[in-house]
Amino acid sequence: MDSHVGSQGESEGDWVTDVTVENTGDQETKLINYRYELVLTGEGGETLYDGGATIYGEGQAAPGESATVTIAVDTNAEQEVKFGDVASYEVSLICSSFVDSAYCE
């Protein structure tokens, strides 16, 4: 699967972005069945956040199709990540041990 990220922003104390995932395989899959890991990087290359993200939406993608979910990181208290501090970000989809997902063994 390939992913493409959309615009980033803040919403009620969360850093949020839309992620469009293209299913390049041969099985239909639900995007909610994966864990999303996120690395937020500042202007100087420093890591502002490295961890899991909350998923909103239940995109489902058939082979060759794309679907979009919104991911978010709580920027309150503990994280102290501010929208303006984020220069770049990287999103990884990881197999979850709690749900059977296409492409996961």
N, C-alpha and C positions, 0 to 999 in steps of 0.2 A: 504494500500500500504506500502511496505517496501522500504527503500532506503539504498544504500551502496555508500560510497564516494570513489573516486579514488585518484590519486596523486594530490598534490597541486603544485602551481607554480606562477610565475609572467609573465604577458604578457602586454607590453605597458602600464604600470602604473596601471594594475589591478591585484588583487589577484584572481586566478582562480582555480577551481577544477571541475572534471567531477563527476556527480552524476548519478548513475544507480538506477532506481526506478522499483521495481517489483510490478506488479498489482496482488494483492492477492484477489481481489474481483471478482465480476461476471459481470462487465460492462467494455466496452472499454473506454479508456480515453486518452486525449491529455495532455502531461506533461506541455505544455506551458500554460494551463488553470488554473494553480495554482500559488500562490505567494510563493516565496522561501525566508525564513528568515534564517539568518546565524549569528552564534555567533563564533567569533575567540577568542581564549584564548592563553595567553602568558605562558612562562615557569613557572612563579610564580603563575599561576592561575588567573591572572588579565584579565579582559575582554578588548580586544583590539578593538573589533567592535561588535555591536549588532544591526542588522537592516536588511533591504531588500537587495536582490542580483539581479543582472541583469541575465536574462536567455538567452542562445544561443542554438539554435536547436529546433526542433519541434517533439521530440519523441512522438510516439503514442504506447500505450501498450494495447493489448488485455488481457482478463483474463488469468492469469498464465504466461504471458510474461513479459519481462523486456525491458526497453528503457533507453537511456542515454542522458542527457542534460549537457551542461557546464554552470556553474554559476560563476559570477564574482562580485567583489567589487572594486570600484575605490579607489586606494590607494594614489591618488594625494592629495595635499594640505590639505584638511579638515581631512581626515582619518589618515594620517601618519602611516599606518600599513605597515610594511616591511615584506616581505616573511619570512626572517629568524627569526622574532619575534614570529611567530605563532607556538605554540606547539600542539594545537588541535583545532578542530572545530566541530560544530554541525549544521546540516541542518534540517529545518522543512518545510514541505509542508503545506500550509494554503489555505483554500478556499478563492477565490477572489469574491468580490461583483460585479465585472464588467462582469464576464463570467460565464455561467452555466457550471458546471463541474460534472462529475460522482462523486458520493459519497458526494456531497455537497447539503445541503438543503436550 
